[in-house]
Amino acid sequence: AGGAAPAPADTRSGACGGWTGVRWGFTASRRAGSVGTPIVGRRGDRYGKEKWLLYTRVGLAAGTLMAAVGDSLALLIAARVIQGWGGGAQYTIAYGAIAKAYPEAGRSRILALLSAMWIIPGLLGPGIGSVLASTIGWRWAFFLLLPLIVVATLMVVPGLTRIPGTAGSSAAREIERRFGDR
């Protein structure tokens, strides 16, 4: 939803605080993710990654829903803070899980795939958000994320519960077998 913003007519009329408000929404999300990342990483290591992944996904979904239905700049910024915390902090859970589940031989490939998940939305998001904002409305950039959050959570949590505290899980052994010391 990084590219979704109030349509130009909304910003000219001053809705959502004009372009200044739009910038605050983006900034709030990024800053909250930066703050949440080390906090959630530490908590995930201490209390369980699957639990903290669920917390971050709930935050992401709640912030996304609030952003979709919000009717003021203050609510939009608050929603983006919650969404940013949830969205940004979940990456630390992913990186930690990869470090525990995969041996060094296969880890770099998995981390490269995860890193691509930063690049692809950054490239495609602004264009998709602009199309949504100029056709069906900017709020749909947030509404359409909600089912994706649910599906992604249902796909990831079962795998997290199978990762033991140290490397050597069945997934890690499979990567070691397939990729070895290449």
Secondary structure as the mmCIF struct_conf table of DSSP 4:
data_model
#
loop_
_struct_conf.conf_type_id
_struct_conf.id
_struct_conf.beg_label_comp_id
_struct_conf.beg_label_asym_id
_struct_conf.beg_label_seq_id
_struct_conf.end_label_comp_id
_struct_conf.end_label_asym_id
_struct_conf.end_label_seq_id
TURN_TY1_P TURN_TY1_P1 GLY A 2 GLY A 3
HELX_RH_AL_P HELX_RH_AL_P1 PRO A 8 SER A 13
TURN_TY1_P TURN_TY1_P2 GLY A 14 GLY A 14
HELX_RH_3T_P HELX_RH_3T_P1 ALA A 15 GLY A 17
HELX_RH_AL_P HELX_RH_AL_P2 GLY A 18 TYR A 47
HELX_RH_AL_P HELX_RH_AL_P3 LYS A 49 VAL A 69
BEND BEND1 SER A 72 SER A 72
HELX_RH_AL_P HELX_RH_AL_P4 LEU A 73 ALA A 101
BEND BEND2 TYR A 102 TYR A 102
HELX_RH_AL_P HELX_RH_AL_P5 GLU A 104 THR A 135
TURN_TY1_P TURN_TY1_P3 ILE A 136 ILE A 136
TURN_TY1_P TURN_TY1_P4 TRP A 138 TRP A 138
HELX_RH_AL_P HELX_RH_AL_P6 ARG A 139 PHE A 143
TURN_TY1_P TURN_TY1_P5 LEU A 144 LEU A 144
HELX_RH_AL_P HELX_RH_AL_P7 LEU A 145 THR A 161
TURN_TY1_P TURN_TY1_P6 ARG A 162 ARG A 162
BEND BEND3 GLY A 165 ALA A 167
HELX_RH_AL_P HELX_RH_AL_P8 SER A 170 PHE A 179
TURN_TY1_P TURN_TY1_P7 GLY A 180 ASP A 181
#
